[in-house]
């Protein structure tokens, strides 16, 4: 029977998962930046791309402090989030709606990473890996700051611009629906008058016959 793994083994496994996730995100963030229309949003993605490249190097430092070789393990979680982001970029959305959706995609990734690094910091501290914990905390702080930046951009106008555009389109649809409803009603009275006139004519004819 194989010997049971320890928290240290789980810690190394999570580090490898994070290492792969960061490498996947360096490609994804570049695509998000290109897809963004808002200049501040594009800048936020570009800035975090540079931070993410630094986070990859920081993880390599963490492996060094643990005398472990830096290598990744396929991170299916972040891969799925990235695929969702790609699907969003293929949608036919107006610029404001696309920017709002890109923020949502970016924050899904940030929240995933915040959860991962929060766990890594806690485990590193529990096992006395002080230097590793300090390095990992720096990355966690960067992820939180990136998430806040995206929230500020969303709440600072991007979401409202997207909502205003959607509201204007909805009003146009409602006006078209009202026009379509009014057309049959305007034809109805005219038809009724014709029927009434026809009725009067036949009545006169009957009177004449008498």
Buried (B, 14 or more C-beta within 10 A) or exposed (E): EEEEEEEEEEBBEBBBBBBBBBBBBBEBBBBBBEBBEBEBBBBBBBBBBEBBBBBBEBBBEBBBBBEBEBEBBEBEBBEEBBEEBEEBBEEEBBBBBBBBBBBBBBBBBBEBBBEBBBBBBEBBBEBEBEEBBBBBBBBBEBBBBBBEBBBEBBEEBBBEBBEEBBEEEEEEEEEEEEEEEEEEEEEEEEEEEEEEEEEEEEEEEEEEEE
